[in-house]
Amino acid sequence: MASTAGITLYPCCHSRLTQLIDPRITPQPKAMIANFGYLPNGDHSTTTNAKSSCDTIKQATQLLAPSGRIALVLYTGHDGAKEEVEAIENLCNELDGQTWNVLRVQPVNRNNAPYLLVIEKK
């Protein structure tokens, strides 16, 4: 764990989110970022999966401060990517539009390129 000026970096699996952030003692995060798929320049055989990714996103939405944002970087080239991306997008589509905005940033000139979903709490 590295920390500076109110920013804490936890370079670990996203499934450990609730082990690392205890809402009883830690202020609500205003921003979170998670990488789904595989670690860039890392071992592409070690990947995330739909269930743990969606569980983590649900936990993150519960922890997030008002007006906070969660950035989700989705890699699409690994085994299981189609199922994982579909599950994450379905989860994002189910978020109540009165409470949440979900934005997509995606290259239009590259097939299967990683892309970004940003979940914003109103």
Secondary structure, DSSP 4 states (H G I P E B T S, - for coil): -EEETTEEE--S-GGGHHHH--TTTSPPPSEEEEEES--TTS-TTS---HHHHHHHHHHHHHHPPTT-EEEEEE--SSTTHHHHHHHHHHHHHHS-TTTEEEEEE--SSSTT--EEEEEEE-
